[in-house]
Amino acid sequence: MKKVQLIGPIRYLAYLLVAIQAGLILVMATFLLSLLYDKEWTNIQESPNGQKIYLKNLSQDRKEDLLQLFNRQSELTIITSVKNTETQRNMIGVAGSANHFPTVSILGSTLVSQDDISTLLTHHNKYAAIGNVNGSINEIKEVPSISFGSSHAIVKLETLMEKNGSVNGDYTIYGFANDNEVAMFLKELSAVTNQSPEELVKSQSGSNSIRSLMSIYLFIFSAMTMVSTFVLFLSIAISSLKNFGNLLLLGWSKVAIAKKLFTPFVLLALSIVPLFGVSIWYMSGWYVISKMALSYIFLSGLFNILLIVLMISVACILVFSMKSIDAIKGKIPTKSLYAIGTLGYIVLSVMLVWSSVYLDGPMKMVAENIKTSQQWKSVSDYLTLRDVLPGNDAGTIMGSSNTLNQDFYDWYYAINQDPSVFIASTEYMSQEILDNYRSVAIYESVPDRPFWYMTYSPSYLKELGIDVEEAVIKEAESGVKVYLIPDTYTDSEKANLIAWIKENDVMSITEDDIATTFNEHKSFKFIDYHYKEPVFNWNTEAKGGITTLDAVIYMVTPENMHFKQSESLRVNDLSGFIKFKDEQTAEKYTTDRYLTQYHLNDNKLKFVKIEAYINGLQKDLKQMITWFLGIILGIIGLSIVVLLSLAYVYRLSNNERLYVSKFLGFDFFKMYKVPVILLLLLWVIEALIVILFQSNMGMLLVGIYGLLQLIIFYFYMSRNDIKQLLLSIKEK
């Protein structure tokens, strides 16, 4: 017996939408789980057992005094955090004791324990971290990264203050036995901060920000898919009306017809829950954390099944509620169909325009991150100092000797002429730093505007393509401090900058410092320089820009160093001075035999590739690009699916008129004049809106979508039109 098939090829489009909707709802479940995940991290500072402290309007020079005070509190756990709202990266700083640190756990799994915090606080590496802080090189324990969740890392409080460039923030302190201990601590803290105890416990005003753009787009996609699925179910129900009357005459009930039409879609929704659920559980990263998360994802899959059943029920009620005599005659409720279809299409168009306009900001951030990644890729194979053991130079580490600094200086002096040996270090002198200099009157002169202060060796300047006369390089090598000043500075700005540089460079020089020609003669040379190309500034944050045309470059050589530079030769992090261009150069100058000449063999110098410091940045970038490419393709793809379903409905409800028009020789535009005009009108309205909002992303998406919908509408409506015409004549 031949199998009864009531639905044509349009059923495959419906299958696709059911699968997409299931996937989106399951992804929404993982998003809700990510909220729970982030809340557990937020609770580190929100426990009612903690004492909240608010430090505000403090300059960075209070850091050492604060750290000394905090480190004396051996029984207290002191916590603060800094969150980048753009990258959703949360860094937590901790000091004191690990005994009161709130355990971070979720769904029965412990992510961070007090033992982990104890290991962190006692670790010899100053930059040790639980979790990934840009790079994995300092990571002592991995923190799982989940989709939609923030990236979390815990570091020593000293490191957080250094990386953040500020001591201000909300602090939570655990371990006070009674109110008297709190009062005594506040009194000590007040003496350091010059804030009254009352001010220290007074909450700062906060501001709300959008936690994640992904939540908005997931909602939009889910809504678009649901509307599309419902419209398609409605069109499928209506398409069955041509057989509806005959089936009723043959004794079929309306319920039996509905079951025959829609049971396959319910079965599909049911069957894909295990497959999609396990896949999303794994790909989202929850498999590392908890198996219990899988049950939450499965529950959302059951919700999707109920939603599909509800959509089918409503579609059947709207269509099959018509009188049996009308069904037998093949009458279609055209007005209701057009009203629902048009409303759905308008809603989807509004969502498309709104989301495309809203994408401008995120896509700009993606573009900036791509640029950041490309710039960092050019130096990712460079090597920078990672480890320096105290060896026989513990006195230098403790500050009572200069031996290790002298050894490093002698070693660098011997290798600095190699073109593959660089000094490259940068610092951004922000407006906040400059304002602080003015407020505390450290310097008589302070630069007028923020700038990048770059310390680059002649070899690195050549690597960058910055041309400096050989005579000027010779002066720098003879002990003159040479600075390249941007020619964009006014005379007044230049005068203040030069005065500050001179004051800063001669400040605190003593006879105990490493002997250099500059320390003896204190000579300067300032050169106006026009930057033809932007200069890479080694910035790890895309927000601040990765290149600049206003860099102030100090051309460093061994003879024009003072103590700040000579001591920086042994800094062992990304901001450290010495860089090797390749592994061969690093191996050449770090063998035990070579280092023994400069008494550094006991310090076991270890250089690593810079990519180890920035692989976190690369990972964040890949995730961001993946998500936003998915958003763009999803918006366009889903909108095309909606258009096909609406075109199907239009063709279904106007088939006789269209076939007659084709038989009479009408061209495409005459046959479909009304829908084509409506499509063009809607396209113009969408374009005007995105132009009004000056949205580049909106103009691109609306332009692509407008062309695609016209092309797809043309090919879909003209496909097999002759065949359909002959079938229509045969049926008559």
C-alpha positions in Angstrom: 0.0 0.0 0.0 1.3 3.4 -0.9 2.3 5.6 2.0 0.2 8.7 2.4 2.3 11.9 2.2 0.4 15.1 3.0 3.3 17.5 3.0 5.6 18.4 0.1 9.3 19.3 0.2 8.5 22.2 2.5 8.7 19.7 5.3 12.5 19.6 5.1 12.5 23.4 5.8 10.3 22.7 8.8 12.6 20.0 10.0 15.5 22.4 9.8 13.7 25.0 11.8 12.7 22.5 14.5 16.4 21.5 14.8 17.6 25.1 14.9 15.0 26.0 17.6 16.1 23.0 19.7 19.7 24.0 19.4 19.0 27.6 20.4 17.0 26.6 23.4 19.7 24.2 24.6 22.3 27.0 24.1 20.0 29.3 26.1 20.2 26.7 28.9 24.0 26.9 28.9 23.7 30.7 29.1 21.6 30.5 32.2 24.1 28.0 33.6 26.9 30.5 32.9 24.9 33.1 35.0 25.0 30.6 37.9 28.7 30.0 37.3 29.6 33.7 37.4 27.4 34.2 40.5 29.5 31.7 42.4 32.6 33.8 41.6 30.8 37.0 42.5 29.9 35.4 45.9 33.6 35.4 46.8 33.2 39.1 47.8 29.5 39.0 48.7 29.5 36.6 51.7 27.7 38.1 54.7 30.7 37.1 56.9 33.0 39.6 55.1 33.7 43.2 56.0 33.4 45.5 53.0 36.0 48.2 52.6 36.0 50.9 49.9 39.2 52.6 48.9 38.8 55.6 46.6 40.7 58.6 45.3 44.1 57.0 46.3 47.2 57.4 44.2 49.3 54.4 43.2 52.2 55.5 45.5 50.1 54.2 48.4 50.5 50.7 47.2 53.5 49.7 49.3 52.0 51.1 52.5 48.8 49.3 51.8 50.5 46.0 51.0 52.6 46.2 54.2 49.5 46.7 56.2 47.6 43.9 54.5 50.5 41.5 54.8 50.7 42.1 58.5 47.2 40.7 58.9 48.2 37.1 59.0 44.8 35.9 60.2 42.7 37.8 57.7 41.8 37.1 54.1 41.8 40.3 52.0 40.1 40.2 48.6 39.4 42.6 45.8 38.6 42.3 42.1 38.7 44.1 38.8 36.5 43.3 35.9 36.8 44.4 32.3 33.2 44.8 31.1 34.2 44.6 27.4 36.2 41.3 27.6 34.2 39.9 30.6 37.6 39.0 32.2 37.5 39.1 36.0 40.7 39.2 38.0 40.6 38.7 41.7 43.5 39.7 44.1 44.0 38.0 47.4 46.4 38.7 50.3 46.8 37.5 53.9 45.6 34.1 55.0 43.9 31.4 52.8 41.9 30.0 55.8 38.9 32.3 55.3 38.8 32.3 51.5 35.3 31.2 50.3 35.4 28.0 48.4 34.3 28.4 44.8 32.0 25.4 43.9 29.1 24.8 41.5 26.8 21.8 40.9 28.8 19.7 43.3 32.2 20.4 41.8 34.9 22.5 43.6 36.7 24.9 41.3 39.0 26.7 43.8 39.7 25.5 47.4 41.5 27.1 50.3 44.4 24.8 49.6 44.7 26.3 46.1 44.8 29.8 47.6 47.4 28.7 50.1 49.6 27.4 47.2 49.1 30.7 45.3 50.0 32.9 48.3 53.2 30.9 49.0 54.3 30.5 45.4 57.7 31.9 44.6 56.5 33.4 41.3 55.1 36.9 41.9 52.8 36.6 38.9 51.5 33.1 39.7 47.8 32.8 38.9 44.9 30.4 39.4 43.3 30.7 35.9 44.6 32.3 32.7 45.8 35.9 32.9 46.3 36.7 29.2 48.8 33.8 29.0 49.1 30.4 30.5 52.8 30.8 31.5 52.1 31.8 35.1 49.1 29.5 35.5 49.5 27.2 38.5 45.9 25.8 38.3 43.5 25.8 35.4 40.1 27.4 35.8 37.5 25.9 33.4 36.4 28.3 30.7 32.7 28.0 29.7 30.7 29.5 26.9 29.0 32.8 27.8 30.7 32.9 31.2 33.3 35.4 32.2 37.0 34.4 32.4 38.1 34.3 36.0 41.6 34.3 37.5 43.0 34.8 41.0 46.4 36.4 41.6 48.3 37.9 44.5 46.9 41.3 45.5 50.2 42.9 44.8 50.1 41.6 41.2 46.5 42.9 40.7 47.5 46.4 41.9 50.4 46.4 39.5 48.4 45.2 36.5 45.4 47.4 37.2 47.6 50.4 37.9 45.4 51.4 40.9 44.8 50.5 44.5 41.2 51.8 44.5 38.3 49.4 44.7 35.9 47.4 46.8 37.7 45.1 49.2 36.2 42.3 51.3 38.0 41.1 54.4 37.3 37.8 56.1 38.5 36.6 59.5 37.6 39.3 62.0 36.6 37.8 65.4 34.6 40.7 66.7 33.8 44.4 66.1 36.8 45.5 68.1 39.2 43.9 65.6 37.3 45.6 62.8 37.6 49.0 64.5 41.4 48.5 65.1 42.0 47.5 61.5 40.0 50.5 60.2 42.0 52.8 62.4 45.3 51.5 60.9 43.9 51.6 57.4 42.7 55.2 58.0 46.2 56.3 58.9 47.5 54.9 55.6 44.7 56.2 53.3 43.8 59.5 55.1 40.2 58.4 54.9 38.1 58.3 58.0 36.8 54.9 59.2 33.3 56.0 58.3 34.4 56.8 54.7 36.2 53.4 54.4 33.0 51.5 55.0 30.7 53.8 52.9 29.6 52.1 49.7 30.6 53.7 46.4 27.9 54.4 43.8 27.9 51.9 41.1 26.6 51.6 37.6 24.9 48.8 35.7 26.2 47.4 32.4 25.1 44.9 29.9 26.5 41.6 31.1 26.8 40.0 27.7 25.7 40.8 24.2 25.2 37.1 23.6 22.1 37.0 25.9 20.4 39.6 23.7 21.3 37.8 20.4 20.3 34.4 21.8 16.9 35.9 22.7 16.6 37.5 19.2 17.5 34.3 17.4 15.2 32.2 19.6 12.3 34.6 19.0 13.0 34.7 15.2 13.1 31.0 15.0 9.9 30.5 17.0 8.1 33.0 14.8 9.5 31.3 11.7 8.6 27.8 12.9 5.1 28.9 13.8 4.5 30.5 10.4 5.8 27.4 8.7 3.6 25.1 10.7 0.6 27.4 9.9 1.5 27.2 6.2 1.8 23.4 6.4 -1.6 23.1 8.0 -3.1 25.4 5.3 -1.4 23.5 2.5 -3.2 20.3 3.7 -6.6 22.0 3.0 -6.5 20.9 -0.6 -6.7 17.3 0.8 -8.6 18.1 3.9 -12.0 17.9 2.4 -11.4 14.6 0.7 -9.9 13.1 3.9 -13.0 14.2 5.8 -15.2 12.6 3.3 -13.1 9.4 3.6 -13.8 9.4 7.4 -10.6 11.0 8.7 -11.1 13.1 11.8 -9.4 16.5 12.2 -7.2 15.1 15.0 -6.1 12.2 12.8 -5.1 14.6 10.0 -3.2 16.8 12.5 -1.4 13.8 13.9 -0.5 12.6 10.4 0.8 16.1 9.5 2.8 17.0 12.6 3.9 13.8 14.5 7.2 13.6 12.5 8.2 17.1 13.8 7.5 16.2 17.4 9.5 12.9 17.0 12.4 14.9 15.6 12.3 17.4 18.5 12.3 14.4 20.9 15.1 12.5 19.1 17.6 15.4 18.9 17.5 16.3 22.6 20.1 13.6 23.6 22.4 14.3 20.6 22.3 18.1 20.8 22.3 18.1 24.6 25.5 16.0 25.0 27.2 18.0 22.2 26.4 21.4 23.7 27.3 20.1 27.2 30.7 19.1 25.8 31.4 22.1 23.5 30.4 24.7 26.1 33.0 23.4 28.5 30.6 22.1 31.2 31.9 18.6 30.8 35.0 19.6 32.7 33.0 21.0 35.6 29.9 18.8 36.2 27.8 16.0 34.8 24.9 17.5 36.7 24.8 20.4 34.1 23.7 17.8 31.5 20.4 17.3 33.3 19.6 21.0 33.2 20.3 21.0 29.4 18.1 18.0 28.9 15.3 19.8 30.8 15.5 22.7 28.4 15.2 20.1 25.6 11.9 18.9 27.0 10.7 22.5 27.2 11.4 22.8 23.5 9.3 19.7 22.8 6.4 21.2 24.8 6.8 24.5 22.8 6.7 22.6 19.5 3.5 20.9 20.6 2.0 24.2 21.6 2.9 25.8 18.2 1.4 22.9 16.3 -1.8 23.0 18.5 -2.3 26.7 17.9 -1.7 26.3 14.1 -4.2 23.5 14.0 -6.8 25.4 16.0 -6.5 28.4 13.7 -6.8 26.4 10.5 -8.8 23.3 11.3 -11.5 25.3 13.2 -13.0 26.3 9.9 -16.3 24.7 8.9 -16.1 21.3 7.3 -18.1 22.4 4.3 -15.5 25.2 3.6 -12.7 22.6 3.9 -14.4 20.3 1.4 -14.8 23.2 -1.0 -11.0 24.1 -0.5 -11.6 27.6 0.8 -8.5 29.0 2.5 -8.7 31.7 5.2 -6.5 34.1 3.2 -7.0 37.2 5.4 -6.0 35.4 8.6 -3.1 33.8 6.8 -1.8 37.2 5.4 -2.3 38.9 8.8 -0.2 36.3 10.7 2.4 36.0 8.0 2.8 39.8 7.5 3.0 40.4 11.3 5.6 37.7 11.6 7.7 39.0 8.8 7.5 42.6 10.1 8.6 41.4 13.6 11.5 39.5 12.0 12.5 42.6 9.9 12.5 44.8 13.0 14.7 42.2 14.8 17.1 42.1 11.9 17.5 45.9 11.7 17.8 46.3 15.4 20.3 43.5 15.8 22.4 44.6 12.8 22.6 48.2 14.2 23.5 46.8 17.6 26.3 44.7 16.1 28.3 47.8 15.2 29.9 48.1 18.6 30.8 44.4 19.0 32.1 44.2 15.4 34.3 47.2 16.0 35.7 45.5 19.0 36.3 42.3 16.9 38.1 44.4 14.2 40.3 46.0 16.9 41.1 42.6 18.4 42.0 41.2 14.9 44.4 44.2 14.5 45.8 43.5 18.0 46.2 39.8 17.2 48.0 40.6 13.9 50.4 43.0 15.6 51.2 40.6 18.4 51.7 37.8 15.9 54.6 39.7 14.5 56.4 39.5 17.9 55.0 36.2 19.2 58.2 34.3 18.4 60.3 36.8 20.3 61.7 35.5 23.6 61.5 37.4 26.9 62.9 36.7 30.3 60.7 34.3 32.3 62.7 33.0 35.3 65.6 34.3 37.3 66.7 32.3 40.3 68.3 34.2 43.3 71.3 31.9 43.2 74.2 33.6 45.1 72.5 37.0 44.8 69.9 36.9 47.4 71.2 40.2 48.7 70.1 42.0 45.5 66.7 40.4 45.7 66.4 41.7 49.3 67.6 45.2 48.2 70.9 45.2 50.2 73.2 44.5 47.2 73.6 45.6 43.6 75.6 42.5 42.4 72.9 40.8 40.3 72.0 44.1 38.6 75.7 44.7 37.8 76.0 41.1 36.4 72.9 41.6 34.2 74.3 44.9 33.0 77.7 43.5 32.1 76.0 40.6 30.3 73.7 42.9 28.2 76.6 45.2 27.5 78.4 42.3 25.9 75.5 41.2 23.7 73.7 44.5 22.8 75.4 45.0 19.4 73.8 41.8 18.1 70.9 42.9 15.8 68.8 40.1 17.1 69.0 41.3 20.7 66.5 44.0 21.6 65.3 46.1 24.4 61.6 46.8 24.1 59.5 48.0 26.9 56.5 50.4 27.0 54.5 52.3 29.5 51.3 54.3 29.0 51.4 57.6 30.9 47.7 58.0 31.3 45.8 61.1 32.3 45.2 59.6 35.7 48.9 59.2 36.3 49.7 62.7 35.1 46.9 64.2 37.3 48.3 62.3 40.2 51.8 63.8 39.6 50.2 67.2 39.7 48.2 66.5 42.8 51.1 65.2 44.9 53.6 67.6 43.4 56.3 65.0 42.7 57.6 67.0 39.7 58.0 70.7 39.0 56.8 70.1 35.4 54.3 67.5 34.2 53.4 66.6 30.6 50.2 68.2 29.3 48.7 65.1 27.7 48.9 61.3 28.0 51.5 59.5 25.9 53.2 56.2 25.3 56.7 56.2 26.8 58.7 53.6 24.9 62.2 52.3 25.8 63.6 50.8 22.6 67.2 49.9 21.7 68.7 51.0 18.4 68.4 47.4 17.1 64.7 47.3 17.8 64.1 50.7 16.2 65.8 49.3 13.0 63.5 46.3 13.3 60.5 48.6 13.4 61.8 50.6 10.4 62.3 53.8 12.4 65.2 55.6 10.8 67.6 57.3 13.1 70.8 58.9 11.8 73.9 56.9 12.6 75.5 59.9 14.3 72.6 60.1 16.7 73.0 56.4 17.5 76.7 57.0 18.2 75.8 59.7 20.6 73.4 57.4 22.4 76.0 54.7 22.6 78.5 57.3 24.1 76.1 58.0 27.0 73.7 60.7 25.8 70.1 60.0 26.5 68.4 60.4 23.2 64.6 60.9 22.9 62.4 61.0 19.8 59.7 63.6 20.4 56.6 63.6 18.1 56.4 66.6 15.8 52.8 66.9 16.7 53.7 68.5 20.1 53.3 72.3 20.4 56.3 74.3 21.7 54.6 74.5 25.1 53.8 70.8 25.3 57.3 69.9 24.2 58.9 72.2 26.8 56.8 70.6 29.7 57.6 67.1 28.4 61.3 67.7 28.1 61.4 69.3 31.6 59.6 66.3 33.1 62.0 63.8 31.3 65.1 65.6 32.6 63.7 65.8 36.1 62.6 62.2 36.1 65.9 60.8 34.6 68.2 62.5 37.1 66.0 62.0 40.2 67.5 59.7 42.9 70.7 58.9 41.1 73.4 58.0 43.7 77.0 57.0 43.7 76.0 53.4 44.5 74.3 53.0 41.1 75.9 51.2 38.2 78.5 53.4 36.6 77.4 54.7 33.2 78.5 57.7 31.2 75.0 59.2 31.6 75.2 58.9 35.4 78.4 60.9 35.3 77.5 63.6 32.7 73.7 63.6 32.6 73.5 64.6 28.9 70.3 64.7 26.9 69.4 65.1 23.2 65.8 65.6 22.0 64.9 65.1 18.3 61.7 66.1 16.7 60.5 63.1 14.8 57.7 62.6 12.3 56.2 59.1 12.4 55.4 57.9 8.9 53.8 54.7 10.2 52.1 53.9 13.5 54.4 52.3 16.1 53.5 49.0 17.8 53.1 49.8 21.6 53.0 46.3 23.1 49.6 47.0 24.5 47.6 43.8 25.4 44.3 45.6 25.6 42.6 46.4 22.2 40.6 49.2 23.9 43.7 51.3 24.3 44.9 50.9 20.7 47.8 48.7 19.6 49.7 51.4 17.7 50.4 55.1 18.1 51.7 58.0 16.1 52.5 60.0 19.2 55.1 57.8 20.9 57.9 59.3 23.0 60.8 57.0 22.4 63.9 56.7 24.6 66.7 55.1 22.6 68.4 53.1 25.2 72.0 51.9 25.2 74.1 50.5 28.0 76.0 53.8 28.5 72.9 56.0 28.7 71.1 54.0 31.3 70.5 55.0 34.9 69.4 52.8 37.8 65.8 52.5 36.6 66.8 51.0 33.3 69.8 48.9 34.5 67.6 47.3 37.2 64.9 46.6 34.7 67.2 44.3 32.7 66.3 41.5 35.1 62.5 42.1 35.1 61.0 38.7 34.2 57.6 39.3 32.7 56.2 40.7 29.4 57.2 44.2 30.4 60.8 43.2 30.9 63.5 44.9 28.9 65.5 42.2 27.1 64.0 40.4 24.1 65.6 37.9 21.7 64.4 37.8 18.1 64.6 34.0 17.9 65.5 30.8 19.9 68.9 30.5 18.3 70.0 33.9 19.6 68.6 33.1 23.1 70.4 29.8 23.2 73.6 31.4 22.1 73.7 33.8 25.0 72.1 31.8 27.8 74.3 28.7 27.9 76.0 27.9 31.2 79.4 28.5 29.7 78.4 32.0 28.4 76.6 33.0 31.5 79.5 31.9 33.7 81.6 34.8 32.3 79.1 37.2 33.9 78.4 35.2 37.1 74.8 34.5 36.0 75.1 30.7 35.6 73.7 30.2 39.1 70.7 32.3 38.3 69.4 29.9 35.6 68.0 32.5 33.2 65.0 31.1 31.3 63.6 32.9 28.2 60.3 31.9 26.7 58.3 32.9 23.6 56.1 35.9 24.0 53.2 33.8 22.7 53.1 32.1 26.1 52.1 35.5 27.6 49.4 36.3 25.0 47.8 32.9 24.2 44.9 34.0 26.5 44.4 37.0 24.3 44.4 34.9 21.2 41.9 32.4 22.7 39.5 35.2 23.7 39.8 36.6 20.1 39.0 33.3 18.5 36.0 32.8 20.6 34.7 36.4 20.0 35.2 36.1 16.2 33.5 32.7 16.1 30.5 33.9 18.0 30.0 37.1 16.0 30.5 35.3 12.6 27.9 32.9 13.9 25.6 35.8 14.7 26.0 37.4 11.2 25.5 34.1 9.4 22.6 33.2 11.7 20.8 36.4 11.1 21.0 36.1 7.3 20.4 32.4 7.2 17.3 32.5 9.5 15.9 35.4 7.6 16.2 33.5 4.3 14.4 30.6 5.9 11.6 32.9 7.0 11.4 34.4 3.5 11.1 30.9 2.0 8.3 30.0 4.3 6.4 33.2 3.6 6.9 32.7 -0.2 5.5 29.2 0.2 2.4 30.6 1.9 2.0 33.3 -0.8 2.3 30.7 -3.6 -0.1 28.4 -1.8 -2.8 31.0 -1.3 -2.6 32.4 -4.8 -1.8 29.3 -6.9 -4.7 29.5 -9.3 -4.2 33.2 -10.1 -0.5 32.7 -10.6 -0.9 29.7 -12.9 -3.5 31.6 -15.0 -1.1 34.6 -15.2 1.7 32.3 -16.3 -0.6 30.7 -18.9 -1.4 34.1 -20.3 2.3 35.0 -20.7 2.7 37.5 -17.9 6.3 38.3 -16.9 7.6 37.8 -13.4 7.1 41.3 -12.2 3.4 41.4 -13.4 2.7 38.1 -11.7 4.4 39.1 -8.4 4.1 42.9 -8.5 2.6 43.2 -5.0 5.1 41.1 -3.0 8.0 42.5 -5.0 7.0 46.1 -4.3 6.4 45.2 -0.6 9.9 43.6 -0.4 11.5 46.7 -2.0 9.5 49.1 0.2 10.6 47.2 3.3 14.2 47.1 2.1 14.2 50.9 1.6 12.7 51.4 5.0 15.4 49.1 6.6 18.1 50.9 4.7 16.9 54.4 5.8 16.8 53.2 9.4 20.4 51.9 9.4 21.6 55.0 7.6 19.9 57.2 10.2 21.7 55.3 12.9 25.0 55.5 10.9 25.5 51.8 11.3 28.1 50.3 9.0 27.3 46.8 10.1 23.6 47.5 9.5 24.1 48.8 6.0 26.2 45.8 5.1 23.7 43.2 6.5 20.6 45.0 5.2 22.2 45.4 1.8 23.2 41.7 1.6 19.8 40.6 3.0 17.9 42.8 0.6 19.6 41.4 -2.5 19.4 37.8 -1.2 15.7 38.0 -0.5 15.0 39.3 -4.0 17.1 36.7 -5.7 15.7 33.9 -3.6 12.1 35.0 -4.0 12.6 35.1 -7.8 14.1 31.6 -8.1 11.8 30.1 -5.6 8.6 31.5 -7.2 9.7 30.8 -10.8 10.9 27.2 -10.0 8.9 24.6 -11.8 6.2 27.1 -12.6 5.4 25.5 -15.9 5.1 22.1 -14.2 2.9 23.5 -11.6 0.7 25.1 -14.3 0.2 21.8 -16.1 -0.6 20.1 -12.8 -3.2 22.7 -12.0 -4.8 22.4 -15.5 -4.9 18.6 -15.1 -6.5 18.9 -11.7 -9.2 21.1 -13.1 
